Amino acid sequence: MSNNPLYVSKRGGTISCFRGDTGLLFLVYSDRLSLFCNDLWAAKAQLDRLEGFQDRSGEINLQAMNQHGKSLRDFVESAAAPYLEE
């Protein structure tokens, strides 16, 4: 691995350059996701794509947690209703 990345995004993703048998290879890395590209422009586009996955993943997890939390609250309230005094 390269100690000096060629590019570091504002969100912490990196692009490193390596010399391969057939030319340069660019390693794109962002939050445990990585891939290789043949040119720098493709590497930058893929880094943007990988960092976009992180945004959508967080939104989906938040929506699922909110739905699950509401369902759990409704269940607990309905189970406790006969025991609550008014």
Secondary structure, DSSP 8 states (H G I E B T S, - for coil): --SS-SEE-TTS-EEEEEEETTEEEEEEEETTEEEEESSHHHHHHHHHHHHHHHHHHHHHHHHHHHHHHHHHHHHHHHHHGGG---
